Amino acid sequence: MKTLDTRTASRIYPWVVVGLLWGVALLNYMDRQMLSTMKNAMEADITELQSAANFGRLMAIFLWIYGLISPVAGAVADRISRKWLIVTSLFVWSAVTYGMGYANTFNQLYCLRAVMGISEALYIPAGLAMIADWHRDRSRSLAVGIHMTGLYTGQAIGGFGATVAAAFTWHTTFHWFGIIGMAYALILVLFLHENKEAVAARRMNRMTAGEAGRGGQFKTLFKGFGLLFSNVAFWAILFYFAAPSLPGWATKNWLPTLFSDSLGIPMSQAGPIATITIAVSSFIGVIVGGILSDRWVRRNLRGRVYTGAIGLGLTIPSLLLLGFSHNLVGVVGAGLLFGVGYGMFDANNMPILCQFVSDRYRATAYGIMNMIGVFAGAAVTNILGKWTDGGDLGAGFAWLSVIVAAAIAIQLKFLHPKTDNML
């Protein structure tokens, strides 16, 4: 059997990295999501879960911890080995998932869920930064987009947690999902490698900037935050990322309810229709958005910005249709349009960030963006809950289109990249 020559290996391995991290992304969303479907199976053994308020606390602690830790996680990913951070993060949250199968009290679940928030927050900034290291030009948006489909797949599979628990037990479900993750972490130890050229370039840039040496790592932590927040383009990117996060989280948390109310069908039917609609169309969106952006940027440095704007533009009519349609074709069509548009946006977040932020601070920047997105999601989930109680959920979705339109205007006004890969 012939071995691959160096040139062929250099072309293939960046996609091997995407494939390996796709599996991590799947496990990241699957392990966090499956708890939401297993309440009924668990409440017989842990009676506190019979209270919706307690279950809400259990879900909320993950989001608050995840959001607060994200900027720190990004800063850490810019300063230590991204490979080992990813491996450790995966192993810890998988061990937590395994441990949840042994939980006997609500307090034990609550603490484990908090630890999961910390360990899972460490992954996304490091994972996307590693992909950006390996895909530095013509394939960056497509690579990020493919990785994002792992998140979508994990979210969908996590929804079957209750199905597995019904066939076995909720204890066994947590055990096996945890074992799978820990085993996969060992696979990453063997096959996941960092881009040595990118690592060397970051080290050289730090030495040039006087950030190396004793105390340098600590000092550069604050310097990184200062440089990011003094960058007008980064503020524009933050708003560009946060604004679409509002309808993004709204669809994750409230779309089944909206489908049920608008179409007058039971949740047992509305849930699968909503989930499948968004999952399938998002898959299409990230692939289309990735390919379009990677080709457009070769001719125009604003190609990635324009691709993201087109994607967000598609979500505006979809949000209006979701708000005011009351027939199957209109509502499902709106869901499909939203998924395609949001997928195009999702595939270009890190590539656009790479045009304005040095590779020394990319993970830090994405960690901050991740925090803002999660907190925006927590806020909109609460607000739409109140609108739902008032019978105005559809109007809430429609109003979100105004915020998205503002994000597009700010993006096009302020984002004028001078390079596709800021060093």
ABEGO torsion letter per residue (X at the ends): XBBBBAAAAAAAAAAAAAAAAAAAAAAAAAAAAAAAAAAAAAAAABAAAABAAAAAAAAAAAAAAAAAAAAAAAAAAAABBAAAAAAAAAAAAAAAAAAAAABABAAAAAAAAAAAAAAAAAAAAAAAAAAAAABABAAAAAAAAAAAAAAAAAAAAAAAAAAAAAABBAAAAAAAAAAAAAAAAAAAAAABBBBAAAAAAAAAAAAAAGABEBGAAAAAAAAAAAAAAABAAAAAAAAAAAAAAAAAAAAAAAAAAAAAAAAGBBAAAAAAAAAAAAAAAAAAAAAAAAAAAAAAAAABAAAAAAAAAAAAAAAAAAAAAAAABABAAAAAAAAAAAAAAAAAAAAAAAAAAAAABBAAAAAAAAAAAAAAAAAAAAAAAAAAAAAAAAGAAAAAAAAAAAAAAAAAAAAAAABBBABABBX
